[in-house]
């Protein structure tokens, strides 16, 4: 268990050792994969922040963006249905 003196970090972080394997692939420990509900083939986002590698499930990033944008869409309105209708109308006019 890792405890940071930095108040911006959570009090206790679960730090485990992974491994860089052939082809530059990062091998994540099974416990981390379970905690993040990651399976073989899942897409993740990887970024470097202050010299550290941050890995998060793509689906979580999408869900976070959707939640932020939801406040701008009135209840019962489907933007995807509107987009499909617009595309179909545009295709008919071509």
N, C-alpha and C positions, 0 to 999 in steps of 0.2 A: 504494500500500500504506500502511496506517495502523498505527502502532505506539503502543500505549498504555502509560503509566507505571503504570496501575492494574493491580495483580497479579491482580485478580479477572477481568480480561478476558484473552482469549487473546492470546498474544504478537503475532501478526500477524492483523489483520482485513482482509478484502477489502472496501473501501469503494468504492462506485460511486454515481454520480449517477443518480437516477430523476427522474420528473417528475409533478407533479400536473396532470392534464388535465381537460377539461370534465366536469362532474358530480361533481367530487371524486374521480375515479378516480386511483389511483396506478399509474403506468406503471413496471414493473420492467425493468431491462436484461436482454437475452437471456441473458447469461452467468449472471446470478443465477437466472433461471428454469431454465436447464439444470442448474445446480448443485443446485437444490432439486427437480428433476424436475417442474416445474410446467408445466401446459398450460392453454390457454384453457378457462375454465369450472371449473377446480379450485377447491375451497374452501380458504381460508386463515383462520387465526386472527390477529387484529390486536389488539395491546394497547399501551397507553402505559405505559412503565416509566421513571421518573425523567426525564420530558420527552422520551423517545425512542420512536419507533414500532418495535415488534417484530412481524415478520410471519413466520409459520411454517405449513407445510402442515398442514391439519387431520388428514390421515392419520397424520402423524408424532406428533401430540399423542395421537390415539387409540391408536396402537401403544405409546406410552410409558405410558399409563394401564393398558392391558391387561397390559403386562409387570409393572407394579407389583402389580396385583391377582392375577396368575397364582400368586404364592406362597401365596395363601390357598385355592386350589382344588386338590384332590388330582388327580394324573395320571389321565387317562381319564374324568374327570367333565365332562359338558357342561352348563353352566349354562343355555345357550340352549335345549337340549332339555328340561331340567327346567321352564323357564319356559313353553315351548310346551305341555307336557303339563298343567301347572297351569291354564293359560288354557283349554285344551280341556275339562278336567274342570269348571271353573267355568261354562263356557258350557253344558255338558250339564245342569248343575244349575239353570239359570235357568228 
